[in-house]
Amino acid sequence: MNPLVGETKSRAGKRVIGLPDELVELLRDHKAAQDEERRRARQLWNGGDWVFAGLTGEP
């Protein structure tokens, strides 16, 4: 559990959703760019596995 986010209120708060193939591809490209940012930041990266993060990994 991420301490910044916490648990959902109920089991209904966790569900699988469908995404268009185009969006999945954009998210994969974004992750590749973020992996490069992580590599460049090295020890400055404080990432918490966020999809959208600052240059050092914070939300």
ZAMARGU-4260 file (C-alpha; in steps of 0.2 Angstrom, whole numbers, plus 5000, padded with zeros to 4 digits):
<rodrens>
0) 5000/5000/5000 | 5006/5017/4996 | 5005/5028/5011 | 5001/5043/5000 | 4986/5035/4993
5) 4979/5022/5005 | 4966/5009/5003 | 4950/5010/4993 | 4934/5012/5003 | 4927/4995/4997
10) 4931/4981/4986 | 4921/4990/4972 | 4934/5003/4972 | 4946/4991/4964 | 4941/4985/4946
15) 4948/4981/4929 | 4945/4994/4916 | 4947/4992/4897 | 4958/5004/4888 | 4959/5008/4869
20) 4975/5001/4861 | 4980/5018/4856 | 4980/5023/4874 | 4990/5008/4880 | 5003/5012/4867
25) 5004/5030/4873 | 5006/5024/4891 | 5020/5012/4885 | 5029/5026/4877 | 5027/5037/4892
30) 5034/5023/4903 | 5049/5022/4892 | 5052/5040/4893 | 5050/5040/4912 | 5063/5025/4913
35) 5075/5036/4904 | 5072/5050/4916 | 5074/5038/4930 | 5091/5033/4923 | 5097/5051/4921
40) 5091/5056/4939 | 5101/5041/4946 | 5101/5042/4965 | 5090/5058/4965 | 5075/5048/4959
45) 5063/5046/4973 | 5050/5037/4963 | 5035/5028/4970 | 5030/5020/4954 | 5018/5034/4949
50) 5012/5035/4931 | 5014/5054/4931 | 5029/5060/4941 | 5041/5075/4942 | 5059/5074/4936
55) 5064/5065/4952 | 5050/5053/4953 | 5038/5062/4965 | 5020/5064/4961
</rodrens>
